[in-house]
Amino acid sequence: MQIMKLDPRALKENPDDARRTKSSPQSDALLLATVKAVGILQPPVVSPETDGGNGYVIQAGHRRVRQAVAAGLGEIDIHVVEPANDNGAMRSMVENIAREPLNPVDQWRGIERLVALGWTEEAIGVALTLPVRQIRKLRLLANVLPTMLDQMARGDMPNEQQLRTIAAASLDEQKETWKAHKPKKGDTAQWWSVANALNRKRMYAKDASFGDDLTAAYGIEWAEDLFGPADQDNRYTTDVEAFLGAQQEWMTSNLPKKGAIVEVNSWGQPELPKKANQVHGKPGKGDHTGMYLDREGKVQTVHYRLPEVKTATGRSGTTGDGSQADDMAVVSKPRPDVTQKGQEMIGDFRTDALHEALARAPIEDDMLMGLLVLSLAGLNVRIDSGANDAVFGRGRFERHAARLFTDNGRLSFDMDTVRVAARSALIDVLSCRRGMSNSGVVARVAGEGIGADAFLPNMGTEDFLLCLSRQSLETTAKEANVQPRARVRETRAALVEYFGKAHLVHTSALFAPDAEEVTRLIKAGEHNNELEDDGLEDEVTNGPDEAAGDNASGSGDDEHGSAVPATPADDAVEPGDEQVSEDDDAAYGIAAE
């Protein structure tokens, strides 16, 4: 080591300097004032260039050199040392940490430089007296959005779990999430909300019952959880649909002799067959085994006992020919062609197509009136009495009703206006989405009636095809003349490429309703009509009080003792008939004929 004087402008910046984050203007101003007053008290450390040049590279003291230049000093003292094998990367890390702790982002950059030069994580930990876990945590910053790194460089760091969640997301996902959760200037970030928005459920290999064959078939790729326990299998995947599909297929292929796949309820508990009793101890020879997936995606088993079957002779458990009765045998349920998520997507597709068709497709007036009647039978429609001010959805329908009035407050009978209001009301009522808003079969009847199938979007996308079982996926491929591949993932990719120029509408998404659902709707309507007709007949024949059971005499006579004849059906006043007087006509501005 030697000390010499040199023009600070001749010194070159070290590309491997660990501290990259700019210092604050206040700190730079204070150092500049000190340099102007007493000069540089501790000379910067430099080393000769190693690439054949004659200059010197700064190893420590970059800020001091910059402020010496800013102060206009012609020469400063420097310490000249021999260049290190790593170009001073480790020396820069140690020097900066000793003077003032580096922020986490600068620490990460220095660590990545040392790793690139061949340092192991363990060796870096020993040299910097840092835990290896801390070094691995900092290396997660390599997968973080640069604008998030700027926030973290200010000392605003998420905790380890939040950082792992953020780093596991793609840069595009991070960009969209950061745009919505970016803090104002000077504020700290709400990292918990950022992590929640980016959180993706992990399915671990240690919970998988399937083997490498189904792993390859479903295109599952395992990632390593570097922070998991060292004595466990820490591989995981975020492809939840593929993981659950492989688990489901494994269960179907490995059912015991008296086994079945059972559904689970909203609490994750198995739903046994009706009247079945769960066996908590050792199962007997005649007991059944149910297999299901819990909330973590693990395959679980439950044993249950079905009640004995009683024959016509009163004997239980055997048939007339002495053979064992098997009426209560449970048929195993294979994986459905479309998953629950797929059904939800289909509900959204149908609803959007139905609403677009209601707005744009040609609809005759009689069809429009029929649809209005149908819509009022929807599962998502509730009509309250006029005495109740808190009418469900009243604001929406008041908006449609307002269109039917003229400027002077009278009803408008312009058919174009009525049609627009009717279409808008139908759009607000009819829905195929799953949940409380589902209109049931009537929405599918309506969609088929107005040709809403033509408005369904292209379902040949990665998101939707992920929801199909392998059998359904291969069927779709054959229908499109696409050769199914050996792996599900490859078949899906081929379909995505094919339908990039074509249009896929999955058969399960078509509006045509099931015949049984329509039959149930018709029967329910006939039953209600019978009840309504009986009530109307009682009320017309006996009077309202007597129909209610309040007539003391029990007779159907009026006060003069004569029977009141029932009104013929053709003459009955229907709710839609208008009977107004001439005064009423005048009040509503209707011209008399």
C-alpha positions in Angstrom: 0.0 0.0 0.0 1.3 3.5 -0.8 0.0 7.0 -0.5 0.1 9.4 -3.4 -1.5 12.6 -4.7 -3.7 12.5 -7.8 -6.4 14.6 -9.5 -9.8 13.2 -8.4 -11.1 13.7 -11.9 -8.6 11.0 -13.1 -10.1 8.3 -10.9 -12.6 5.9 -12.4 -15.8 4.5 -10.9 -15.7 0.8 -9.8 -18.5 -1.1 -11.7 -18.6 -3.6 -8.8 -19.3 -1.0 -6.1 -21.9 -2.5 -3.8 -23.6 0.8 -3.0 -25.8 1.8 -6.0 -28.6 3.7 -4.3 -28.0 7.4 -4.4 -27.4 9.2 -1.2 -29.7 11.9 0.0 -29.0 15.6 -1.1 -28.7 16.6 2.5 -26.0 14.0 3.2 -24.1 15.1 0.0 -24.3 18.8 1.0 -22.9 18.0 4.5 -20.0 16.1 3.1 -19.2 18.8 0.5 -19.1 21.5 3.2 -16.7 19.3 5.2 -14.4 18.8 2.2 -14.4 22.5 1.5 -13.6 23.3 5.2 -10.9 20.7 6.1 -10.4 18.6 3.0 -10.6 14.8 2.8 -9.5 13.4 6.2 -9.4 9.7 5.1 -7.9 9.2 1.6 -10.0 7.0 -0.8 -8.7 3.5 -1.6 -7.9 2.9 -5.2 -6.1 0.1 -7.3 -4.5 0.1 -10.7 -6.7 -0.9 -13.7 -6.4 -4.6 -14.6 -7.5 -4.3 -18.2 -4.2 -2.8 -19.4 -5.0 0.9 -18.7 -2.8 3.3 -16.7 -5.5 4.7 -14.5 -6.8 3.9 -11.1 -10.2 2.4 -10.1 -11.9 3.5 -6.8 -12.3 0.7 -4.4 -13.6 2.7 -1.5 -14.6 6.4 -1.2 -16.7 7.1 -4.2 -18.7 9.9 -2.4 -15.5 11.5 -1.2 -14.1 11.6 -4.7 -17.3 13.1 -6.1 -17.5 15.8 -3.5 -13.7 16.6 -4.0 -14.5 17.2 -7.6 -17.5 19.3 -6.7 -15.3 21.4 -4.3 -12.8 22.1 -7.0 -9.8 20.4 -5.4 -6.9 19.8 -7.9 -5.3 17.0 -6.0 -6.2 14.7 -3.1 -4.4 12.0 -1.2 -5.2 8.4 -2.2 -4.3 4.9 -0.9 -3.1 2.6 -3.7 -3.6 -1.1 -3.1 -3.1 -4.2 -5.3 -6.3 -5.2 -7.2 -8.2 -8.2 -5.8 -9.2 -11.3 -7.8 -12.8 -10.3 -7.6 -12.2 -6.7 -8.7 -12.8 -5.7 -5.1 -16.4 -6.9 -5.0 -16.1 -8.4 -1.5 -13.9 -5.6 -0.3 -16.6 -3.1 -1.4 -19.3 -5.0 0.4 -17.3 -5.2 3.7 -16.2 -1.5 3.5 -19.8 -0.2 2.9 -21.3 -2.4 5.6 -18.7 -1.3 8.1 -19.2 2.4 7.4 -23.0 2.5 7.1 -25.4 -0.5 6.6 -26.3 -1.0 3.0 -30.0 -1.1 2.2 -31.4 -4.5 1.3 -31.4 -3.8 -2.5 -27.7 -2.8 -2.5 -26.9 -5.9 -0.4 -28.7 -8.1 -2.9 -26.8 -6.6 -5.9 -23.5 -7.1 -4.1 -24.4 -10.7 -3.3 -25.4 -11.4 -6.9 -22.1 -10.0 -8.1 -20.2 -12.3 -5.6 -22.3 -15.3 -6.7 -21.4 -14.5 -10.4 -17.7 -14.5 -9.4 -18.0 -18.0 -7.9 -18.8 -17.3 -4.3 -21.2 -19.8 -2.6 -24.0 -18.6 -0.4 -22.3 -20.3 2.6 -19.0 -18.5 1.9 -20.7 -15.1 1.6 -22.5 -15.7 4.8 -19.3 -16.4 6.6 -17.5 -13.4 5.1 -20.3 -11.0 5.9 -21.5 -12.7 9.1 -25.0 -13.0 7.6 -27.3 -16.1 7.9 -27.6 -18.1 4.8 -31.4 -17.8 5.1 -31.0 -14.0 4.9 -28.9 -14.3 1.8 -31.5 -16.5 0.2 -34.2 -14.1 1.2 -32.3 -11.2 -0.4 -31.8 -13.2 -3.6 -35.6 -13.3 -4.1 -35.3 -9.6 -5.1 -34.0 -10.8 -8.5 -37.7 -11.6 -9.3 -39.1 -8.3 -8.1 -40.4 -5.4 -10.3 -37.8 -2.6 -10.5 -40.3 0.0 -9.3 -40.9 -2.1 -6.2 -37.1 -2.3 -5.7 -37.0 1.5 -5.6 -39.5 1.5 -2.8 -37.6 -1.3 -0.9 -34.3 0.6 -1.4 -35.7 3.3 0.8 -35.8 0.8 3.7 -39.5 -0.1 3.2 -39.2 -3.9 3.1 -41.9 -6.5 3.2 -41.6 -9.4 5.6 -40.2 -12.7 4.3 -43.5 -14.4 3.5 -44.8 -11.3 1.7 -41.5 -11.1 -0.3 -41.8 -14.8 -1.2 -45.4 -14.2 -2.5 -44.4 -11.2 -4.5 -41.3 -12.9 -6.0 -43.3 -15.9 -7.0 -45.6 -13.8 -9.3 -44.8 -12.8 -12.8 -43.5 -9.3 -13.6 -46.8 -8.5 -15.5 -48.8 -9.5 -12.5 -46.6 -7.5 -10.2 -46.9 -4.5 -12.5 -50.7 -4.5 -12.5 -50.8 -5.0 -8.7 -48.3 -2.3 -8.0 -50.3 0.1 -10.1 -53.3 -0.4 -7.8 -51.4 -0.4 -4.5 -48.5 2.0 -5.1 -48.1 4.3 -2.1 -48.0 8.1 -2.4 -44.7 9.8 -2.3 -43.1 9.5 1.1 -45.5 6.9 2.4 -44.8 3.3 3.1 -46.2 0.5 1.0 -49.0 -1.7 2.2 -47.1 -4.9 1.4 -49.7 -7.1 3.0 -52.3 -5.9 0.4 -49.8 -6.4 -2.4 -49.0 -9.9 -1.3 -52.7 -10.8 -0.9 -53.4 -9.6 -4.4 -50.5 -11.7 -5.8 -51.1 -14.7 -3.6 -51.3 -18.0 -5.5 -52.1 -21.2 -3.7 -49.3 -23.7 -3.6 -49.9 -27.5 -4.0 -47.0 -29.5 -2.5 -45.5 -32.6 -4.0 -45.5 -34.3 -0.6 -49.3 -34.1 -0.6 -49.6 -35.7 -4.1 -50.8 -39.3 -4.3 -50.1 -39.5 -8.1 -46.8 -40.4 -9.6 -44.5 -39.2 -12.4 -46.9 -40.6 -15.1 -49.8 -38.3 -14.2 -47.3 -35.5 -13.4 -46.1 -35.6 -17.0 -49.6 -36.2 -18.4 -51.0 -33.0 -16.7 -47.9 -31.0 -17.4 -47.2 -30.3 -13.8 -43.8 -28.6 -13.2 -42.4 -28.5 -9.7 -40.7 -25.6 -8.1 -38.4 -25.7 -5.1 -39.4 -23.9 -1.9 -36.0 -22.8 -0.6 -37.4 -21.9 2.8 -39.0 -25.2 3.5 -37.7 -27.7 6.1 -34.6 -29.4 5.0 -35.9 -32.9 5.8 -39.0 -32.7 3.7 -40.0 -32.7 0.0 -40.4 -28.9 -0.6 -41.4 -29.1 -4.3 -44.6 -27.3 -5.1 -46.7 -26.1 -8.1 -49.2 -23.2 -8.4 -51.1 -25.0 -11.2 -53.9 -25.9 -8.9 -56.3 -27.2 -11.6 -53.7 -29.6 -12.9 -52.8 -30.8 -9.5 -56.4 -31.5 -8.5 -57.1 -33.1 -11.8 -54.2 -35.5 -11.4 -55.4 -36.3 -7.8 -58.9 -36.9 -9.0 -57.7 -39.3 -11.8 -55.5 -41.2 -9.3 -58.5 -41.7 -7.0 -60.7 -42.9 -9.8 -58.0 -45.4 -10.8 -57.3 -46.6 -7.2 -60.7 -47.0 -5.7 -61.1 -50.1 -3.5 -63.7 -52.8 -4.3 -66.4 -51.1 -2.3 -65.1 -47.6 -2.8 -66.6 -44.4 -4.2 -65.5 -40.8 -4.6 -67.6 -38.6 -2.3 -68.3 -34.9 -2.5 -67.3 -32.5 0.3 -69.4 -29.7 1.8 -68.4 -26.0 2.2 -66.5 -26.9 5.4 -64.4 -29.5 3.6 -66.1 -32.4 5.3 -67.2 -35.5 3.2 -70.8 -35.9 2.4 -71.8 -39.5 2.9 -74.7 -41.2 1.0 -78.1 -40.7 2.5 -78.7 -42.7 5.7 -75.1 -43.9 5.8 -73.2 -44.0 9.1 -69.6 -43.2 9.4 -67.3 -45.9 10.8 -64.7 -44.4 13.1 -63.1 -47.7 14.1 -61.8 -50.6 12.1 -64.1 -51.1 9.0 -66.0 -54.3 8.6 -66.2 -56.6 5.6 -69.4 -55.1 4.3 -68.4 -51.4 5.0 -67.7 -49.0 2.2 -64.8 -46.6 1.6 -65.1 -43.1 0.4 -62.3 -41.1 -1.0 -62.2 -37.3 -1.3 -59.9 -34.3 -1.6 -59.6 -32.0 1.4 -59.0 -28.2 1.3 -55.3 -28.8 0.9 -55.8 -31.1 -2.1 -54.8 -34.2 -0.1 -56.5 -37.5 -0.8 -58.4 -38.6 2.3 -60.5 -41.7 3.1 -63.6 -42.2 5.2 -65.3 -45.5 6.0 -69.1 -45.7 6.3 -71.8 -48.3 6.7 -75.0 -48.4 4.6 -78.3 -49.5 6.1 -79.4 -53.1 5.3 -81.8 -53.5 2.4 -85.1 -55.0 3.4 -86.8 -57.3 0.8 -90.6 -57.7 0.3 -90.5 -60.8 2.6 -89.2 -58.8 5.5 -85.7 -60.3 5.4 -82.8 -57.9 5.3 -79.6 -58.1 3.3 -80.6 -60.8 0.8 -82.8 -61.0 -2.2 -85.5 -63.6 -2.9 -83.0 -66.0 -4.5 -80.6 -65.8 -1.5 -78.0 -63.6 -3.2 -76.7 -60.5 -1.4 -78.7 -57.3 -2.2 -76.7 -54.6 -3.8 -79.3 -51.9 -4.2 -77.3 -49.5 -2.1 -74.1 -49.9 -4.0 -72.5 -46.6 -4.6 -71.2 -45.8 -8.1 -67.9 -44.0 -8.2 -68.0 -40.6 -9.7 -65.2 -39.9 -12.3 -63.9 -36.5 -12.7 -66.5 -34.2 -14.4 -65.8 -33.1 -17.9 -65.8 -29.4 -16.7 -64.6 -28.3 -13.3 -66.5 -26.0 -10.9 -64.3 -23.1 -12.1 -65.2 -24.0 -15.7 -68.9 -24.0 -14.9 -68.5 -20.5 -13.4 -66.7 -19.3 -16.5 -69.5 -20.9 -18.7 -72.1 -19.0 -16.5 -70.2 -15.7 -17.2 -69.9 -16.5 -20.9 -73.6 -17.3 -21.2 -74.7 -14.3 -19.3 -72.6 -11.9 -21.4 -73.8 -13.5 -24.6 -77.5 -13.5 -23.4 -77.2 -9.8 -22.5 -75.6 -9.0 -25.9 -78.3 -10.9 -27.7 -81.0 -9.1 -25.7 -79.5 -5.8 -26.8 -78.8 -6.6 -30.4 -80.6 -9.7 -31.8 -83.9 -9.2 -33.6 -86.7 -10.1 -31.2 -90.4 -10.1 -32.2 -92.9 -8.4 -29.9 -94.6 -11.6 -28.9 -91.2 -13.2 -28.1 -90.3 -10.1 -26.0 -93.5 -10.3 -24.0 -93.0 -14.0 -23.5 -89.4 -13.4 -22.2 -90.7 -10.8 -19.8 -93.1 -13.4 -18.3 -90.3 -15.9 -18.2 -87.9 -13.5 -16.5 -90.3 -13.0 -13.6 -90.1 -16.8 -12.9 -86.3 -16.6 -12.5 -84.7 -17.8 -9.3 -83.0 -14.4 -8.8 -86.2 -12.4 -9.0 -88.1 -11.3 -5.9 -91.2 -9.0 -5.9 -92.1 -7.2 -2.7 -95.5 -5.7 -1.8 -96.1 -2.0 -2.3 -96.1 -1.5 1.4 -92.4 -2.4 1.6 -90.1 0.5 0.8 -87.0 -1.6 0.6 -87.8 -3.2 -2.7 -85.0 -5.4 -4.0 -83.4 -3.9 -7.1 -86.1 -1.2 -7.2 -83.7 1.5 -8.4 -82.8 -0.5 -11.6 -86.4 -1.0 -12.6 -87.4 2.5 -11.8 -84.8 3.6 -14.3 -86.4 1.4 -17.0 -89.9 2.5 -16.0 -88.9 6.1 -16.3 -88.3 5.6 -20.0 -92.0 4.9 -20.6 -93.1 8.4 -19.5 -93.2 11.5 -21.7 -92.1 15.0 -20.6 -95.5 15.9 -19.3 -95.6 12.8 -17.0 -97.9 10.7 -19.1 -97.3 7.1 -20.3 -95.7 6.9 -23.7 -96.9 4.2 -26.0 -94.1 4.6 -28.6 -93.2 1.0 -29.4 -89.5 1.8 -30.0 -89.3 3.2 -26.4 -91.2 0.2 -25.0 -88.9 -2.2 -26.7 -85.7 -0.5 -25.5 -87.1 -0.5 -21.9 -88.1 -4.1 -22.1 -84.7 -5.2 -23.4 -82.9 -3.2 -20.7 -85.1 -4.8 -18.0 -84.5 -8.3 -19.4 -80.7 -7.6 -19.3 -81.0 -6.7 -15.6 -83.1 -9.7 -14.7 -81.9 -12.7 -16.7 -78.5 -14.2 -15.6 -76.7 -17.5 -16.0 -74.0 -16.7 -13.5 -73.6 -19.1 -10.7 -74.8 -17.9 -7.3 -77.8 -15.9 -6.1 -78.2 -14.1 -9.4 -78.8 -17.3 -11.4 -82.2 -17.2 -13.2 -82.2 -21.0 -13.7 -83.6 -22.7 -16.7 -85.6 -19.7 -17.9 -82.4 -17.8 -18.8 -81.2 -20.8 -20.9 -84.7 -21.0 -22.6 -84.5 -17.3 -23.3 -81.0 -17.6 -24.7 -81.9 -20.4 -27.0 -85.1 -18.6 -28.1 -83.2 -15.5 -29.3 -80.1 -17.2 -30.7 -77.6 -16.2 -28.0 -75.3 -19.1 -28.9 -74.1 -16.9 -31.7 -72.8 -14.4 -29.2 -70.7 -16.8 -27.1 -67.0 -15.9 -27.1 -64.1 -18.1 -28.2 -63.4 -20.6 -25.4 -60.3 -21.9 -27.0 -58.1 -20.1 -24.4 -55.6 -21.4 -21.9 -57.8 -20.3 -18.9 -60.9 -22.3 -20.1 -59.1 -25.3 -21.4 -57.4 -25.7 -18.1 -60.8 -26.5 -16.7 -61.5 -29.5 -18.9 -60.7 -33.1 -18.0 -58.3 -35.0 -20.2 -61.2 -37.0 -21.8 -63.1 -33.8 -22.6 -59.9 -32.1 -23.9 -59.2 -35.0 -26.2 -62.8 -35.1 -27.4 -62.6 -31.4 -28.2 -59.3 -32.0 -30.1 -60.9 -34.8 -32.2 -63.9 -32.6 -33.1 -61.4 -29.9 -34.2 -59.3 -32.4 -36.2 -56.4 -31.7 -33.9 -54.3 -34.8 -33.0 -54.3 -35.4 -29.2 -50.8 -35.4 -27.7 -49.3 -37.8 -25.2 -49.4 -35.1 -22.5 -52.4 -33.0 -21.5 -50.3 -29.9 -21.5 -49.2 -30.4 -25.1 -52.8 -31.2 -26.2 -54.0 -28.0 -24.5 -51.2 -25.9 -26.2 -52.1 -27.3 -29.6 -55.8 -26.4 -29.1 -54.9 -22.9 -28.0 -52.8 -22.5 -31.1 -55.6 -23.9 -33.3 -58.4 -21.8 -31.9 -56.2 -18.7 -32.1 -57.6 -18.6 -35.7 -60.8 -20.5 -35.1 -63.8 -20.2 -32.7 -64.5 -22.8 -30.0 -67.9 -23.0 -28.2 -67.8 -26.0 -25.8 -71.0 -28.1 -26.1 -71.6 -27.7 -22.3 -71.8 -23.9 -22.7 -74.7 -24.0 -25.3 -78.0 -22.5 -24.1 -80.2 -25.5 -25.0 -81.7 -26.5 -21.6 -82.1 -30.0 -20.3 -85.5 -31.5 -21.2 -86.0 -32.6 -17.6 -85.5 -29.0 -16.3 -88.1 -27.7 -18.8 -90.5 -30.5 -17.8 -90.1 -29.6 -14.2 -90.8 -26.0 -14.9 -93.9 -26.8 -16.9 -95.3 -29.2 -14.2 -94.6 -26.6 -11.5 -96.5 -24.0 -13.6 -99.5 -26.4 -14.1 -99.6 -27.2 -10.4 -99.6 -23.6 -9.5 -102.3 -22.9 -12.1 -104.5 -25.6 -10.5 -104.1 -24.1 -7.1 -104.8 -20.6 -8.4 -107.9 -21.8 -10.3 -109.3 -23.6 -7.2 -108.7 -20.5 -5.1 -110.4 -18.3 -7.7 -113.4 -20.7 -8.0 -113.9 -20.7 -4.2 -113.6 -17.0 -3.9 -116.1 -16.3 -6.8 -118.5 -19.0 -5.7 -118.5 -18.4 -1.9 -117.2 -14.9 -1.5 -113.9 -14.0 0.0 -114.9 -14.6 3.6 -116.4 -18.0 3.0 -113.4 -19.1 0.9 -111.3 -18.3 3.9 -113.4 -20.4 6.2 -115.1 -17.5 7.9 -118.7 -18.2 6.7 -120.6 -19.3 9.8 -123.5 -20.9 7.8 -121.1 -22.8 5.5 -123.4 -22.3 2.5 -122.5 -20.7 -0.8 -125.6 -18.4 -0.9 -125.5 -14.6 -1.1 -127.4 -12.4 1.4 -130.7 -13.0 -0.6 -130.3 -16.8 -0.4 -129.5 -17.4 -4.0 -126.3 -19.0 -5.3 -123.8 -16.9 -7.0 -122.9 -18.6 -10.3 -119.2 -19.0 -11.2 -117.8 -16.7 -13.8 -117.0 -18.5 -17.0 -113.3 -18.8 -17.8 -113.7 -16.9 -21.1 -115.3 -14.0 -19.2 -112.8 -13.9 -16.3 -110.9 -10.8 -15.9 -107.2 -11.5 -16.4 -104.5 -9.3 -14.8 -103.5 -7.9 -18.1 -107.0 -6.9 -19.2 -107.7 -3.2 -19.2 -111.1 -2.0 -18.0 -111.2 1.8 -17.7 -114.0 4.2 -17.8 -114.4 7.2 -20.1 -113.1 9.4 -17.3 -110.1 7.2 -16.9 -109.5 7.4 -20.7 -109.5 11.1 -20.5 -107.2 11.2 -17.5 -104.6 9.2 -19.3 -105.0 11.1 -22.6 -106.4 8.1 -24.5 -108.6 9.1 -27.4 -112.1 7.5 -27.4 -112.9 5.6 -30.6 
